[in-house]
Amino acid sequence: MNNNNFPDFHFIAIGGVGQSALAKILLCLGYKVSGSDIQESKYTKLTSSLGAKIYIGHSKDNIKGKPKIVISSAIKEDNPELKYARENNFDVMHRSDCLKFISERFPKFIGLAGTHGKTTTSGLLSFILEKMGQNPSYAIGGIIPKLNINAKADKNSKYFIAELDESDGTIQKYSPDYVVVNNLEKDHLDFYKNGLEDIISTFEKMVDNMDEKSTLFLNIDNEGCNLFKKQTKFKNIITYAIENNADYSAKNIVFDELNSSFDFYKKDKLIGKISLIIPGIHNVYNALAILAVLDTLGFNYSEYYKYFSEFSGMGRRFQIVADVNDIKIIDDYAHHPQEIQSTLSAIKDIKRRKVAIFQPHRYTRLKGLWNEFLDSFNMIDKLFVLDVFSAGDNFDNQFNSRNFVSEIIKKGIDTQYIEGDIKEAAKKIAPKLKKGDIVLTLGAGDITKIGGEINDLLSK
């Protein structure tokens, strides 16, 4: 930390959920922070309220002194601030390097990893430790609704919790004391050209960086995790599963509408019953992973069990956003076939008409997982497909939403292509919904806004 008025760190695009989380933690740890973004948001306002100097718009004049410059993979080299920093030999840090820097300031670093479920598992562990009075610090890619925050830091925290993103390979930089790998699936095919093979290789490199005293938690019901387990030389592995024999397991699972419960076992010993108010088998796996971590950390069942039934999930993870005219609208970040299937399986036994509104995320993902996406909506009674949220990808004449709908109709699924932006899509879909419907909005783009738009239209 410097002793003048210049910042220690400057964040380009500080208004993003991930960038703002890191900035908030550094501010709480006593570092000076500045940042810029193209527009004001709740995250720029939050970091400003904590003491950050915020600039709206990108300009080299926003950089004062010689701070470390923090960027994400989304920042282009022609960004005027990044260009200025490169030309003047500033220390430019990828956000993963900043997270690594932060993690080294705490006694115990717990990383939550895998293709799916990182936000929920990291949020659940942070929530449980908060409720237990353990004062954790954490950086999560989503809001914990019950706490209304996604990041927190205290210099006196023993535990630092973070979700570790594998999408760009930077996960191999970290060296956690404890790391959970919930699943490994083929994804991010714009980066991992050889699919699952490349993903497993990247995770192996991360594990190679870990101290031999560190602990790796693996879901051995997952095929990718089992391949990883066979290939890695790392020895200190704790397993959890539902179907296979493991160190920790969930048995006697019961689903009741949007709730679930199960018996938590360590080897053959019953530890106790766990109740959840978030549905789906994927959330049983998420909870089981955290139970394994808590037990390994030395906490007793009596200290944590009741808080699992208080956790309402994460923002954009099976989040009920509207309940109007007996139509329940649930928003979910699911944008990968496996995530979609897991989310839809959570409602398969509910006696309502099941409607999905799907916005594919990236043309490269839709192309790389085309057949998997086509097989993901069998549990749905009615499907609406919006235009692809490109996230910077170029339009694909073959692998796009219109052609996707043409193909999925052949499978006998009642599907309709909805063209236009979110407001236009909402106007087209709202009249087609019926009393009693349960509606899932699925995707990683701006589809998260459509539930509110439909709610407003139906409320009128």
Backbone torsions as a table, in degrees:
resi	resn	phi	psi	omega
1	MET	NA	136.1	179.7
2	ASN	-87.9	168.1	-176.9
3	ASN	-110.7	14.4	176.7
4	ASN	-112.1	-166.7	-176.5
5	ASN	-89.5	-0.1	179.5
6	PHE	-81.3	148.4	-179.1
7	PRO	-73.2	152.0	173.2
8	ASP	-79.4	-32.0	-176.8
9	PHE	-135.9	141.3	173.5
10	HIS	-126.1	122.3	-177.5
11	PHE	-99.7	121.6	171.9
12	ILE	-86.1	123.8	-173.8
13	ALA	70.2	54.5	-178.5
14	ILE	-71.0	-12.2	-178.4
15	GLY	-79.7	-4.6	176.8
16	GLY	-74.7	154.0	-176.3
17	VAL	-62.2	-38.8	-179.3
18	GLY	-74.2	-46.3	179.9
19	GLN	-62.4	-43.5	-178.2
20	SER	-65.6	-32.7	178.5
21	ALA	-63.3	-44.8	179.4
22	LEU	-66.0	-41.7	179.1
23	ALA	-61.6	-42.3	179.8
24	LYS	-61.3	-43.2	-179.4
25	ILE	-63.6	-45.3	179.3
26	LEU	-61.2	-40.0	177.0
27	LEU	-61.5	-43.6	179.9
28	CYS	-66.5	-27.1	178.6
29	LEU	-85.7	-1.4	174.0
30	GLY	101.0	7.0	178.9
31	TYR	-85.0	151.7	174.8
32	LYS	-86.4	135.4	-173.8
33	VAL	-133.9	139.2	167.6
34	SER	-128.8	168.3	-179.8
35	GLY	-170.6	163.4	-179.7
36	SER	-135.9	156.2	172.5
37	ASP	-157.6	164.1	-175.2
38	ILE	-74.2	-20.3	178.0
39	GLN	-152.4	159.7	178.8
40	GLU	-74.1	146.0	178.5
41	SER	-149.3	176.8	178.2
42	LYS	-63.0	-27.8	-178.8
43	TYR	-78.8	-35.5	175.4
44	THR	-67.3	-37.9	178.3
45	LYS	-65.4	-39.5	-179.9
46	LEU	-63.3	-50.3	-178.5
47	THR	-65.8	-33.7	176.2
48	SER	-63.5	-41.6	-179.6
49	SER	-65.5	-22.3	179.4
50	LEU	-90.8	-2.4	175.7
51	GLY	116.7	-0.3	179.3
52	ALA	-76.0	146.2	173.3
53	LYS	-90.2	116.7	-173.4
54	ILE	-109.4	134.9	176.7
55	TYR	-117.6	134.0	175.7
56	ILE	-97.2	121.9	-172.7
57	GLY	100.2	151.7	-178.4
58	HIS	-102.0	127.0	179.4
59	SER	-156.3	146.4	177.5
60	LYS	-62.0	-23.6	179.7
61	ASP	-69.3	-12.8	178.3
62	ASN	-73.0	-18.5	-176.3
63	ILE	-93.0	115.2	-179.3
64	LYS	-110.9	135.8	-178.1
65	GLY	72.5	-144.0	178.6
66	LYS	-137.4	66.9	179.9
67	PRO	-74.8	166.4	167.9
68	LYS	-71.1	134.3	-178.6
69	ILE	-98.5	123.7	-177.2
70	VAL	-107.5	125.2	-179.0
71	ILE	-128.0	163.4	170.5
72	SER	-109.8	175.0	179.4
73	SER	-65.5	-16.6	-177.8
74	ALA	-79.7	-14.0	-177.4
75	ILE	-79.7	123.3	-178.8
76	LYS	-82.8	154.1	-177.8
77	GLU	-65.1	-20.9	179.6
78	ASP	-87.1	3.2	173.8
79	ASN	-58.0	127.9	-173.7
80	PRO	-59.1	-33.1	179.5
81	GLU	-73.4	-43.1	178.9
82	LEU	-66.7	-41.3	178.8
83	LYS	-59.7	-44.1	178.5
84	TYR	-63.5	-42.3	-179.2
85	ALA	-64.3	-42.0	178.6
86	ARG	-63.4	-45.5	-176.6
87	GLU	-65.0	-26.4	-176.4
88	ASN	-109.5	19.3	172.9
89	ASN	57.4	39.4	173.4
90	PHE	-71.7	158.5	173.1
91	ASP	-79.7	105.2	-179.9
92	VAL	-98.1	121.5	-177.6
93	MET	-110.3	130.8	166.5
94	HIS	-68.5	152.1	-178.4
95	ARG	-56.5	-29.1	177.5
96	SER	-66.0	-35.8	176.8
97	ASP	-68.4	-35.5	177.4
98	CYS	-66.4	-42.0	177.7
99	LEU	-63.1	-40.7	177.4
100	LYS	-61.9	-44.4	177.3
101	PHE	-56.6	-45.7	-179.9
102	ILE	-65.1	-44.7	-175.6
103	SER	-60.7	-28.6	-178.1
104	GLU	-76.8	-2.8	-179.7
105	ARG	-95.8	5.8	-178.7
106	PHE	-127.0	150.7	-178.3
107	PRO	-62.3	-39.9	-176.3
108	LYS	-129.0	121.4	-179.7
109	PHE	-107.3	119.2	180.0
110	ILE	-112.9	118.3	-179.3
111	GLY	-107.3	137.1	176.7
112	LEU	-110.9	120.8	-170.8
113	ALA	-133.7	175.8	-179.4
114	GLY	123.7	165.7	-177.9
115	THR	-67.8	-38.0	-179.0
116	HIS	-130.0	154.1	170.4
117	GLY	88.8	1.9	-177.1
118	LYS	-60.9	-44.7	-176.4
119	THR	-66.6	-42.0	-179.4
120	THR	-67.1	-44.2	-178.5
121	THR	-67.7	-41.4	179.6
122	SER	-68.3	-37.2	176.7
123	GLY	-67.2	-41.2	179.8
124	LEU	-64.0	-46.2	-179.9
125	LEU	-63.5	-43.2	178.9
126	SER	-61.8	-43.3	179.8
127	PHE	-61.9	-47.8	-178.7
128	ILE	-61.6	-47.1	-179.1
129	LEU	-65.8	-34.3	174.9
130	GLU	-62.1	-49.2	-178.0
131	LYS	-64.4	-28.1	178.7
132	MET	-81.7	-3.7	179.1
133	GLY	79.1	24.4	-177.4
134	GLN	-87.6	-4.9	176.0
135	ASN	52.3	56.2	179.9
136	PRO	-75.7	159.2	167.1
137	SER	-107.6	149.3	-175.7
138	TYR	-159.8	155.9	174.8
139	ALA	-134.1	114.5	-172.4
140	ILE	-129.7	147.0	-178.5
141	GLY	-84.9	29.2	178.7
142	GLY	-168.3	163.4	-178.7
143	ILE	-85.1	133.9	170.7
144	ILE	-84.6	104.6	-172.7
145	PRO	-53.1	-41.7	-177.2
146	LYS	-67.0	-23.7	179.6
147	LEU	-107.5	-17.8	179.4
148	ASN	59.5	33.0	176.9
149	ILE	-143.4	161.5	176.3
150	ASN	-122.5	-3.1	-179.3
151	ALA	-155.3	147.4	179.3
152	LYS	-158.7	147.1	176.7
153	ALA	-145.3	143.7	175.1
154	ASP	-142.2	129.7	-178.4
155	LYS	-57.8	-23.7	-176.6
156	ASN	-94.6	3.9	179.9
157	SER	-66.0	140.2	173.0
158	LYS	-84.0	-39.3	-173.8
159	TYR	-108.9	133.6	170.0
160	PHE	-117.5	125.3	-174.2
161	ILE	-116.0	134.0	178.5
162	ALA	-149.4	145.5	170.7
163	GLU	-84.9	137.5	-174.9
164	LEU	-107.9	114.0	-174.4
165	ASP	-83.0	128.1	-179.1
166	GLU	-98.1	-3.1	-167.4
167	SER	-60.6	-30.1	-177.1
168	ASP	-119.4	14.5	176.2
169	GLY	82.7	-4.6	-175.8
170	THR	-72.9	-8.4	179.9
171	ILE	-59.9	-25.9	-177.7
172	GLN	-69.8	-7.6	179.7
173	LYS	-77.1	-22.3	-170.4
174	TYR	-85.7	157.7	175.9
175	SER	-137.5	73.4	-176.7
176	PRO	-70.4	155.6	171.7
177	ASP	-77.6	-31.6	176.6
178	TYR	-138.1	134.3	177.0
179	VAL	-139.3	132.1	176.7
180	VAL	-100.9	129.0	171.7
181	VAL	-116.4	103.4	-171.9
182	ASN	-80.1	-30.7	-179.4
183	ASN	-170.8	155.1	174.7
184	LEU	-133.5	116.2	-178.2
185	GLU	-129.9	163.4	175.0
186	LYS	-68.2	121.0	179.6
187	ASP	-163.5	174.6	178.7
188	HIS	51.7	50.8	-173.2
189	LEU	-72.4	-10.2	172.5
190	ASP	-71.5	-23.9	179.3
191	PHE	-105.1	-46.8	-178.4
192	TYR	-92.9	87.7	-173.4
193	LYS	-63.8	-29.4	179.2
194	ASN	-99.2	18.1	174.7
195	GLY	63.9	-133.0	-173.9
196	LEU	-58.9	-35.4	179.6
197	GLU	-57.0	-44.0	179.9
198	ASP	-71.0	-36.7	179.1
199	ILE	-63.2	-46.5	179.4
200	ILE	-61.8	-41.2	178.7
201	SER	-60.0	-40.5	179.3
202	THR	-66.2	-41.4	178.0
203	PHE	-66.1	-34.8	176.0
204	GLU	-61.1	-39.7	179.3
205	LYS	-65.4	-37.3	176.1
206	MET	-62.7	-47.5	-178.4
207	VAL	-63.4	-33.9	177.5
208	ASP	-61.8	-27.4	179.9
209	ASN	-82.3	-12.6	-175.9
210	MET	-80.0	147.3	175.6
211	ASP	-64.7	146.7	-178.6
212	GLU	-63.9	-18.4	177.6
213	LYS	-85.3	-7.1	178.2
214	SER	-71.2	167.0	-176.4
215	THR	-125.1	133.6	177.8
216	LEU	-111.5	125.3	177.9
217	PHE	-104.1	127.1	-175.8
218	LEU	-127.2	135.0	172.8
219	ASN	-84.5	101.7	-173.6
220	ILE	-84.4	5.4	168.5
221	ASP	-80.7	-15.7	-177.8
222	ASN	-90.1	129.2	-175.6
223	GLU	-61.2	-43.2	179.7
224	GLY	-62.3	-40.7	177.9
225	CYS	-64.6	-37.1	178.7
226	ASN	-67.6	-39.3	175.3
227	LEU	-62.0	-42.6	178.4
228	PHE	-61.4	-43.9	-178.8
229	LYS	-62.3	-37.9	-179.7
230	LYS	-70.3	-29.9	-175.0
231	GLN	-90.4	-29.4	-174.0
232	THR	-75.0	148.0	176.3
233	LYS	-92.9	-4.6	-179.2
234	PHE	-67.6	135.5	-171.6
235	LYS	-101.8	-32.8	-171.9
236	ASN	-83.7	76.9	-175.2
237	ILE	-114.3	130.6	173.4
238	ILE	-111.0	131.2	-175.3
239	THR	-107.3	152.0	172.5
240	TYR	-140.9	151.2	-175.0
241	ALA	-168.2	167.1	172.2
242	ILE	-110.8	-41.4	-174.7
243	GLU	-91.7	-33.0	-175.1
244	ASN	-105.3	161.2	176.0
245	ASN	-68.4	130.0	-175.2
246	ALA	-150.3	172.1	177.5
247	ASP	-64.8	-36.4	178.7
248	TYR	-131.1	141.2	-177.8
249	SER	-147.3	159.6	174.6
250	ALA	-113.2	128.9	-179.5
251	LYS	-130.5	164.4	178.4
252	ASN	53.3	50.6	-177.7
253	ILE	-75.5	132.8	179.5
254	VAL	-126.0	129.2	175.2
255	PHE	-109.7	133.3	-179.5
256	ASP	-136.5	100.1	-174.5
257	GLU	53.7	-115.2	-177.3
258	LEU	-100.6	13.9	178.1
259	ASN	-114.8	166.0	176.4
260	SER	-155.5	162.4	176.7
261	SER	-151.4	159.1	178.3
262	PHE	-160.8	162.9	174.8
263	ASP	-92.6	130.4	-177.7
264	PHE	-97.4	120.6	-177.9
265	TYR	-115.9	142.5	167.1
266	LYS	-112.6	111.6	-168.9
267	LYS	55.0	-121.7	-179.5
268	ASP	-100.6	8.5	-176.9
269	LYS	-98.9	124.7	176.2
270	LEU	-72.8	122.5	177.3
271	ILE	-88.2	-41.8	178.9
272	GLY	162.6	177.8	-179.0
273	LYS	-94.6	140.5	178.4
274	ILE	-119.8	131.0	177.6
275	SER	-113.7	139.0	-179.5
276	LEU	-125.0	148.0	173.7
277	ILE	-108.8	19.3	172.2
278	ILE	-120.2	134.3	-169.9
279	PRO	-89.8	170.2	169.8
280	GLY	99.1	146.7	179.3
281	ILE	-64.7	-31.4	179.4
282	HIS	-63.1	-32.1	178.2
283	ASN	-77.4	-24.1	171.1
284	VAL	-65.2	-43.6	176.1
285	TYR	-62.0	-43.0	179.4
286	ASN	-59.5	-46.2	180.0
287	ALA	-66.0	-40.8	-179.5
288	LEU	-61.5	-39.8	177.6
289	ALA	-59.0	-45.3	-178.2
290	ILE	-70.7	-35.8	175.8
291	LEU	-60.8	-41.7	178.0
292	ALA	-62.0	-41.3	178.9
293	VAL	-64.6	-47.6	-177.7
294	LEU	-61.0	-42.6	179.2
295	ASP	-65.8	-40.7	179.6
296	THR	-65.5	-33.5	177.4
297	LEU	-72.4	-10.9	175.8
298	GLY	100.6	9.1	178.8
299	PHE	-82.4	149.5	-179.8
300	ASN	-91.9	148.7	179.0
301	TYR	-50.5	-41.5	-177.6
302	SER	-63.9	-20.7	-178.4
303	GLU	-81.7	-26.2	-170.3
304	TYR	-125.1	-18.5	-167.3
305	TYR	-58.2	-41.1	-173.3
306	LYS	-68.5	-21.8	-176.9
307	TYR	-77.9	-18.1	176.4
308	PHE	-63.9	-34.8	-179.4
309	SER	-79.9	-2.1	176.5
310	GLU	-100.3	-13.6	-175.8
311	PHE	-79.6	115.9	-174.5
312	SER	-94.7	12.9	179.9
313	GLY	92.9	-173.5	-178.6
314	MET	-108.6	158.0	173.8
315	GLY	-56.7	131.9	-179.1
316	ARG	70.9	13.4	173.8
317	ARG	-120.4	94.8	-175.9
318	PHE	50.3	50.2	-176.8
319	GLN	-96.5	120.7	177.9
320	ILE	-72.0	114.0	-175.2
321	VAL	-106.7	-15.1	179.1
322	ALA	-159.5	148.7	174.3
323	ASP	-146.2	92.0	-171.0
324	VAL	-133.7	134.3	-179.5
325	ASN	54.5	36.9	-178.5
326	ASP	61.3	26.7	172.8
327	ILE	-112.2	117.0	-178.3
328	LYS	-97.7	125.1	-179.2
329	ILE	-112.3	123.9	-177.2
330	ILE	-119.0	129.0	-178.6
331	ASP	-102.1	135.3	-180.0
332	ASP	-142.8	142.1	-176.8
333	TYR	-75.5	-4.5	-174.9
334	ALA	-50.8	122.3	-179.0
335	HIS	-139.0	8.5	178.1
336	HIS	-121.2	144.6	-177.2
337	PRO	-50.7	-42.8	-179.2
338	GLN	-65.7	-39.1	177.8
339	GLU	-64.7	-42.4	-179.8
340	ILE	-62.5	-45.8	179.8
341	GLN	-62.7	-40.3	178.4
342	SER	-63.5	-43.6	-179.4
343	THR	-65.8	-44.6	-178.8
344	LEU	-68.8	-31.2	179.1
345	SER	-64.1	-23.6	-179.4
346	ALA	-68.8	-18.7	-178.2
347	ILE	-115.3	5.1	-171.6
348	LYS	-62.1	-28.2	-178.0
349	ASP	-96.4	1.4	179.0
350	ILE	-77.7	131.9	-174.5
351	LYS	-85.6	63.7	175.5
352	ARG	-137.5	163.1	170.9
353	ARG	-70.7	129.1	-174.5
354	LYS	-102.7	120.7	-177.4
355	VAL	-119.9	135.3	175.9
356	ALA	-121.2	138.6	171.7
357	ILE	-115.8	112.6	-171.4
358	PHE	-114.2	128.2	173.7
359	GLN	-115.9	103.4	178.4
360	PRO	-56.0	145.3	-178.3
361	HIS	-115.3	110.3	-178.8
362	ARG	77.8	134.0	175.1
363	TYR	-67.4	-34.8	-179.1
364	THR	-65.6	-37.1	178.6
365	ARG	-71.2	-42.6	179.5
366	LEU	-60.9	-41.1	179.3
367	LYS	-67.6	-47.5	-175.7
368	GLY	-67.5	-25.5	-177.4
369	LEU	-123.3	30.1	-174.7
370	TRP	-52.0	-54.1	-177.3
371	ASN	-66.8	-36.3	178.4
372	GLU	-64.3	-40.8	177.0
373	PHE	-64.4	-40.1	-179.8
374	LEU	-62.1	-26.4	-178.8
375	ASP	-97.1	11.4	-172.0
376	SER	-96.2	-8.0	-170.3
377	PHE	-118.0	24.8	-177.0
378	ASN	-65.8	-21.8	-177.7
379	MET	-88.3	1.9	-173.5
380	ILE	-99.5	141.0	177.1
381	ASP	-84.9	-33.8	-179.3
382	LYS	-143.7	132.1	-178.2
383	LEU	-125.6	129.5	171.1
384	PHE	-110.7	132.8	-179.7
385	VAL	-117.7	122.2	179.1
386	LEU	-89.2	170.9	174.6
387	ASP	-60.6	152.1	179.7
388	VAL	-63.0	134.4	169.6
389	PHE	-83.8	106.6	-165.7
390	SER	-69.9	-31.4	-176.7
391	ALA	49.3	37.7	177.3
392	GLY	96.9	-11.2	177.8
393	ASP	-72.1	151.9	174.0
394	ASN	-79.2	149.7	178.5
395	PHE	-58.3	140.7	179.0
396	ASP	-113.8	120.0	-177.3
397	ASN	-65.6	-23.2	-177.9
398	GLN	-101.8	-48.0	-174.4
399	PHE	-100.6	84.6	-178.9
400	ASN	-140.4	176.6	-173.5
401	SER	-65.8	-40.8	-178.8
402	ARG	-60.5	-45.8	-180.0
403	ASN	-71.2	-32.1	177.2
404	PHE	-61.4	-44.3	179.4
405	VAL	-63.5	-41.1	178.5
406	SER	-58.4	-38.6	-179.0
407	GLU	-75.7	-41.5	-174.5
408	ILE	-73.3	-26.8	175.3
409	ILE	-60.7	-33.7	179.8
410	LYS	-63.7	-19.8	179.2
411	LYS	-87.6	3.8	176.8
412	GLY	85.2	14.6	-180.0
413	ILE	-94.9	126.8	-179.7
414	ASP	-66.9	100.3	-171.2
415	THR	-129.6	144.6	178.2
416	GLN	-136.3	133.1	175.7
417	TYR	-83.2	129.4	-179.3
418	ILE	-116.6	111.3	-177.4
419	GLU	-90.2	151.6	174.7
420	GLY	112.5	178.2	-179.7
421	ASP	-77.9	-178.3	-174.0
422	ILE	-61.9	-43.0	179.7
423	LYS	-62.6	-44.1	178.8
424	GLU	-64.5	-41.5	179.6
425	ALA	-63.0	-42.4	-179.8
426	ALA	-61.1	-41.2	-179.7
427	LYS	-64.6	-32.9	-179.7
428	LYS	-78.7	-33.3	-174.4
429	ILE	-85.7	-40.9	-173.4
430	ALA	-50.3	-45.1	-179.2
431	PRO	-67.7	-15.8	-177.0
432	LYS	-90.3	-7.0	179.4
433	LEU	-83.6	150.5	-175.8
434	LYS	-121.0	154.1	176.0
435	LYS	-55.5	131.3	179.9
436	GLY	96.5	-9.7	-179.6
437	ASP	-63.9	146.5	164.9
438	ILE	-112.5	122.4	-171.1
439	VAL	-115.4	127.1	176.7
440	LEU	-110.7	125.4	174.3
441	THR	-100.5	123.5	-168.8
442	LEU	-124.3	128.8	176.5
443	GLY	149.2	165.2	-176.9
444	ALA	-103.6	3.3	-178.3
445	GLY	-97.7	-144.7	-176.3
446	ASP	-83.3	8.8	174.9
447	ILE	-59.2	-21.0	178.8
448	THR	-57.4	-20.1	-178.5
449	LYS	-83.8	-16.8	-169.7
450	ILE	-71.0	-29.7	178.9
451	GLY	-61.7	-43.9	178.3
452	GLY	-65.8	-38.7	178.0
453	GLU	-63.3	-45.2	179.2
454	ILE	-65.4	-40.2	178.3
455	ASN	-58.0	-45.2	180.0
456	ASP	-62.7	-42.0	-179.0
457	LEU	-66.0	-43.5	-178.5
458	LEU	-72.8	-29.0	179.8
459	SER	-68.1	-27.6	-179.8
460	LYS	-76.5	NA	NA
